[in-house]
Amino acid sequence: MDKGRLAGQGPRGMPKRPPFPPTAPRIIEMLAFPSVQLLDVTGPVQVFASANDVVTQAGGPAPYVVNVVAQAGGNVTASAGVTLAAAPLPSVDRPLDTLMVAGGDGVHVAGADPLLVDWVSRRARHARRVASVCTGAFLLAAAGALDGKRAVTHWSVCAELARRFPALRVESDPIFVQDGSVWTSAGVTSGIDLALALIEQDLGRSVALAVARYLVVFLKRPGGQAQFSTALSLQVADDEFGALHRWINDHLAEEISLPVLAREAGMSERNFSRRYVEATGLTPLRAVERLRIEAGRRLLLDTRLSVKQVSQRCGFGSEETMRRSFLRWLNVTPQDYRARWGG
């Protein structure tokens, strides 16, 4: 890492010597296991390491000590065949700020090991906060750390997590979820988003933004923190309906009916409906609703428009219609969505 260039990454408003409290560094443990997802471990670790560089170059003490730990310690083979050096599991009552559990193909084997599950359960109770990356939520859930909590994991296994652990509430859409002192993140790279959010909570927005700028990632992803956007999911049909999707996004505030869509696609209504469902898995009007929701999410986060103004700009017609759509697809009202993600 070119640490000499980090000093120029801070936002303009960040003072040369920010008022960092002279406290002991926060100890973060990242739990790994055989066949752990490599980026689940290295992504967050690098984010915290970059935060140390930003803060020390601004004159403060390094805020974090990050340890990768594993049941037996030593070398752990991660995905892609890369070997990680890990320390043995520490005593459950040693001082700890944050326990993070990575995911990966080996998480289910790890979650079936009673000794490891017991360690996670007891270690979590000694941590100020607990977090999982991707499918690491399965191991946290097996340890009981997610009971009664809202949680997320990789979109492909959200249903499995909900089925196996009915004591928690799975949300399939967000990049990460915070429920009190428990944080869970979605697929793979979302561990970076989660680590940035933890840094923002600990050290403030300016430090988190400086780290994000240096790593060339978003502090908060566009699209309202969704694991994947509707526009992205509809790209599977771009060869046939790409022009139509662009037209929809340009005319969201207008009344968009099935006859209008069929006309724009140059097809009969019956043929258009059939081919569109085959290509996207959504009915045309459901796709329009999803695109309106996505546009509404952006406006709720990026503007100060009222919910009523957002509903009109996105073509919902009324606040109540927009509210019902948000609840149907996102399980949250527009007001709560803005409060949760708008910062």
Secondary structure as GFF3:
##gff-version 3
##sequence-region A 1 343
A	DSSP	three_ten_helix	3	9	.	.	.	ID=ss1
A	DSSP	beta_strand	26	31	.	.	.	ID=ss2
A	DSSP	alpha_helix	38	57	.	.	.	ID=ss3
A	DSSP	beta_strand	64	70	.	.	.	ID=ss4
A	DSSP	beta_strand	74	77	.	.	.	ID=ss5
A	DSSP	three_ten_helix	79	81	.	.	.	ID=ss6
A	DSSP	beta_strand	83	88	.	.	.	ID=ss7
A	DSSP	beta_strand	98	101	.	.	.	ID=ss8
A	DSSP	alpha_helix	107	111	.	.	.	ID=ss9
A	DSSP	alpha_helix	114	126	.	.	.	ID=ss10
A	DSSP	beta_strand	129	132	.	.	.	ID=ss11
A	DSSP	alpha_helix	136	142	.	.	.	ID=ss12
A	DSSP	beta_strand	150	151	.	.	.	ID=ss13
A	DSSP	three_ten_helix	155	157	.	.	.	ID=ss14
A	DSSP	alpha_helix	158	164	.	.	.	ID=ss15
A	DSSP	beta_strand	169	170	.	.	.	ID=ss16
A	DSSP	beta_strand	176	179	.	.	.	ID=ss17
A	DSSP	beta_strand	182	185	.	.	.	ID=ss18
A	DSSP	alpha_helix	190	203	.	.	.	ID=ss19
A	DSSP	alpha_helix	205	215	.	.	.	ID=ss20
A	DSSP	alpha_helix	230	233	.	.	.	ID=ss21
A	DSSP	three_ten_helix	234	237	.	.	.	ID=ss22
A	DSSP	alpha_helix	238	250	.	.	.	ID=ss23
A	DSSP	alpha_helix	258	265	.	.	.	ID=ss24
A	DSSP	alpha_helix	269	280	.	.	.	ID=ss25
A	DSSP	alpha_helix	284	302	.	.	.	ID=ss26
A	DSSP	alpha_helix	307	313	.	.	.	ID=ss27
A	DSSP	alpha_helix	319	330	.	.	.	ID=ss28
A	DSSP	alpha_helix	334	341	.	.	.	ID=ss29
###
